Amino acid sequence: MVVKMMIDWERTNELCAEIGSDGFAEIVELFLDEVEGVVRRLSKQPDPSRFEADLHFLKGGAWNLGFAAFGALCQDGEREAAGGRPDEVDAAKIVAAYYASKAEFMAGLAALGERDGHAA
């Protein structure tokens, strides 16, 4: 799967509009908290027997919040693991994509907050 943008801001804005800014802030906090635990495990103690379930979980949250590139990598890894090829899952690439996506996402939220006249 080819994904050109790291963050799907249209999806992010759609979610924020659906649930409101307070609800959105809670979702972001919950997403980051839950995802970081799995990402840390992928980084420090990758367990190929958990790749399919872990990547499925990460993919769902990623796409819900607009982390397009990270979600696509999770989907690819999930398919590899489900197809009996967990050794082909590039956990380091997935972890790096998460942190790069998070940095872009947080910078984008801060820029939106500044533009709208309030903190993100």
C-alpha positions in Angstrom: 0.0 0.0 0.0 1.3 3.4 -0.9 0.5 6.3 1.4 1.8 9.7 0.5 0.8 11.7 3.6 1.7 10.9 7.1 -1.4 12.4 8.7 -4.8 12.4 7.1 -5.9 15.8 8.4 -9.3 15.5 6.8 -10.0 12.5 8.9 -8.6 14.2 12.0 -10.8 17.2 11.5 -13.8 15.0 10.8 -13.3 13.2 14.1 -12.9 16.4 16.0 -16.1 17.8 14.4 -18.0 14.6 15.3 -17.1 14.5 18.9 -16.1 18.1 19.8 -12.8 19.5 20.9 -13.1 18.2 24.5 -13.9 14.7 23.4 -11.2 14.9 20.7 -8.6 15.8 23.3 -9.6 12.8 25.4 -9.4 10.5 22.4 -6.0 11.8 21.5 -4.7 11.3 25.1 -6.2 7.8 25.2 -4.8 6.9 21.8 -1.3 8.0 22.7 -1.4 6.3 26.0 -2.6 3.0 24.7 -0.6 3.0 21.5 2.6 3.9 23.2 2.5 0.8 25.4 2.2 -1.4 22.4 4.8 0.6 20.4 7.3 0.3 23.3 6.8 -3.4 23.4 7.4 -3.6 19.6 10.5 -1.6 20.1 12.0 -3.3 23.1 10.6 -6.8 23.2 9.1 -7.7 19.8 7.0 -10.9 20.0 6.2 -12.3 16.5 3.4 -14.3 18.0 1.6 -11.1 19.0 2.3 -9.1 15.8 -1.1 -9.8 14.2 -3.1 -8.8 17.2 -0.9 -5.9 18.1 -0.8 -4.5 14.6 -4.5 -4.9 14.2 -5.1 -2.9 17.3 -2.6 -0.2 16.3 -4.1 0.0 12.7 -7.6 0.7 14.0 -6.5 3.5 16.3 -4.2 5.0 13.8 -6.7 5.2 11.0 -9.4 6.5 13.4 -7.2 9.4 14.4 -5.7 10.0 10.9 -2.3 8.4 11.3 -2.4 7.3 7.6 1.2 6.2 7.0 1.5 4.4 10.4 -1.8 2.7 9.9 -0.8 1.5 6.4 2.4 0.0 7.8 0.4 -1.7 10.6 -2.0 -3.1 8.0 0.9 -4.5 5.9 2.5 -6.0 9.0 -0.8 -7.5 10.2 -1.2 -9.1 6.8 2.3 -10.5 6.8 1.8 -11.9 10.3 -1.7 -13.3 9.5 -0.1 -14.9 6.4 2.3 -16.9 8.5 5.2 -14.5 7.8 5.8 -12.6 11.0 9.5 -12.6 10.3 8.8 -10.2 7.4 7.2 -7.6 9.8 9.6 -4.7 10.1 8.8 -3.7 13.7 11.5 -1.0 13.7 10.0 0.7 10.7 6.6 0.6 12.2 7.9 2.1 15.5 9.8 4.8 13.6 6.7 5.7 11.6 4.7 6.0 14.8 7.1 8.5 16.4 7.4 10.5 13.1 3.6 10.5 12.8 3.2 11.6 16.4 5.6 14.4 16.0 3.9 15.7 12.8 0.5 15.3 14.5 1.4 17.2 17.6 3.0 20.0 15.6 -0.1 20.2 13.4 -2.4 20.3 16.4 -0.3 23.1 18.0 -0.4 25.0 14.7 -4.2 24.6 14.6 -4.5 25.8 18.2 -2.3 28.9 17.5 -4.3 29.7 14.3 -7.6 29.3 16.2 -6.3 31.4 19.1 -6.2 28.7 21.7 -3.9 25.9 22.8 -4.4 22.5 21.3 
